[in-house]
């Protein structure tokens, strides 16, 4: 399969070098899309953008063999893998970004920029075209967007934002400080400013915050021909659906391009409009909107007010970004880390330290309870030293079982398979997890008993303690792991906040109490 690659060649400058390397690439079956080069300390540095079937490593090796041992040749797929090559090429000649942006998509440019020193990045921001700059700010994290804004004057920024759709302009504005946001709003073209101000009323984590208003909206008595003309104008972000409203702006239904193409040009839209399977109000959480779209398998979700008036449309393209952000946030929370506002490559060490240390200290202090409990059973461990060997085994098993249960319930809640508000669902979840945990506990206890028996040289009582502890701990960890996400959702907290480290800590304390208590009773008769 042919893929787009970047090839960076650095060698002694000599006449005909560019045409020679281009010829080599052509002989290897690569099609050169563009090439740029300059001299650095007497050496030529040339960047090729090619379409090739060869793997990057093989392509680079073949060119290196032809150019000689002193030539440096690097190749990588366009994307995160090639970002380092782009950054290296641009660091000495940032002005060349004006030519490269004609062949690169904003995500590839952003990946390269984040690998450059700050001063080089700021120089590039000043020479990027307005459209590229705006798209990069739209894709960038909050910290990068603010860095870009701080490198340019408000008039320049406003001209860049004017190239975006209203909902995209708002997405960028919400990343910026309030003072700068007001300055930029005042410099936007009037129609865009009015639409942006209307959208800014909704927080970014709501349905209103992710909807687009760049949608063709027509009346029921408009014709198919009128709808097709509106779509052909190219003035709207959504080009495959027409929204039909009444004279009061209330939503009547949606008409797809497919319906329009199969209908007669004089047919009225009111006769074609299909009532949407679901709608959402602008204040609804964007995750709820995503669940609705997944549940009903729809790619366009209308946003309406309490009177049913049409406000905007949530597209599956916008929702894909939302789901990615939410998933990334949940992954961070599951690890006990606050979701970062910047990309990892831009994060400062001190910020990473502050984000992680408080949670780790809290867990450390809670885990100290485990240490105190073990110290309370010091005489038991002294008399039966082999007890200590099985503590990590039982603790890790309990933590893994709890994490499995928690992950499954978080997933079920996210997909709308269960509801935290349904008493039936809660009871059903707990009963099902108790039954599942009992089966897992029985199987693991049997294995644990045999393992402990072999390791201890036939100590039946010790093996029984390990087996019973495993069974009780698995039951406890599974029920707690399943209950915490439901409890969090009922309290209005992200279920992922009650993360695996916290669950594991609770399980560790329970394991210590149960294990040592059973050992004291069954082995020492206390």
C-alpha positions, 0 to 999 in steps of 0.5 A: 500500500502506498503511504505518504512519507517524509525523507530528510537528506543531509549531505555535502552540497554539490551540483545536481544533488536535488535531481539525483536524489529525486531520481533515486526516489523515482527509481525506488517507486516513490512519487515525489510530491514536493521537495524543499532544501537549504544549506547549513554550514556547507551541507545541503539539507533537503526534505522530500515528501513522497508517496511510496510502498517501501518501509521508511527504514528500507527507503532511507537505507537504499538512498544512503547506499547510493549517496555514500557513507557520509550522507545522513538519510532519515525517513518516517511516515507523515504524522507523529512519526515524521514530526521530528523530521519536520521540526528539525527541518524547520528549526533553522528555516522557519519561513519555509513553513509557508511552502510546507503548509500547502502540503501538510494538514494542520494536525501534522503541522501542530505535531511538528511545532510542539517539538520545536523550541518556544522561540522557533514556534513563535516565529512560525506562528507569525508567518503561517497563513490565517487559515492554517493558524486558525485550524492549528488553534482549533486543534491545539490544547489550551496552553498552546492556543494561549501561547499562539495568542500571546505571540500575535496581535489581536487584529491578526488573530481576529482575521485568522478566526474569521476563517472558521465556522462560528462553532469552531471560532467559539471552540478557540475563544473558550481556550483563551483568557476572558480579557483577550476573548472580549478583544477578539469578539470586538474585532470579528465581522458582525455576523460571526460576532453575533453568532459566536456570542450566542454560542458562548452562552453554553459551556464547552462541556454541554450539547450547546457547546459542541453544536454547530449553527452552520446548518441549512434551515428552511421552511416546510413550504420551501421546495426541494429545488430551493434546498438543493440550491442552499446546499450547493452554495457551500455556505454551511458546515453541514452539507448533507442534511436540511433542517425544516422548521415552522414559522416559529422556528420549531423543529419539524424534521430533517431531510437528507441529501438522498431524499432530496435527490430522489424527490421532484424539484417542486416537492415541498420539504414539509412532505419529506421531513422526517421527525428525528429519533431524538433531540437534546436541550442545549444545557444537557451534558455532551456525554449524554448527547454522545450516548443518545447518538450511539443509542439511536445510531444517528449521525445528526442530533438536533439541539432544541430549546424547551419550546422545541425551537431549533438551535443547532445540530450536533454532528458525528464528526464533532462527537468523535472529538468529544468522545476522544477527549472524554476517553482521554480524561477518563484514562487519566482519572483512572490512573489517579491523575488530573486530566492535563490542559496541555499536550504531554510534550508541552507539559512542564516537569513541575506541572506533572509533579503537582498533578501527581504528587497529591494523589500519591501522598493521599494513597500513601497515607491511606496505605499506612493504615495497612502497615499499622494493621500488619504491625498489630499482628507482628507476633502472628507473623513472627510465629508463622513467617510464611504468612507474609509470603502470601500477602502480595498475592492476595492483595494483587488478586483483590485489586485486579478483581475490583479494577475489572468490575469497576472498568466494566461498570464504567463502560456500561454507564458510558454506553448507557447500557445501565442507568445509575438512576434505575433501582432495578439496574442497580440491584441487577448489577449488584446481584450479577456481580455477587454471582460472578464474584462467587464463581471467580472466588471459588475457582481462585480459592481452589487454585490458591489452596493448592498453591499454598499447600505446595509452597508451605510443604503441606500446611493445611491450616495456612492453605485454608487461610489463603483460600478463605481470604481469597474468596472473601476478598474477591467478593468484597473487591468485586462488589466495591468495584461495581458500586463505586462508579454507580455511587459516583454517577449518582453524586454527579462525579465522573465515575473514573474519578474513583480510580483504580489506585483508590480502589486498590488501596481500599482492597489492601486494607480489607485484605490485611484485616481479613487475612490476619484475622483468619490466620489468628483464629484458624491457626493460633486459635485466638 
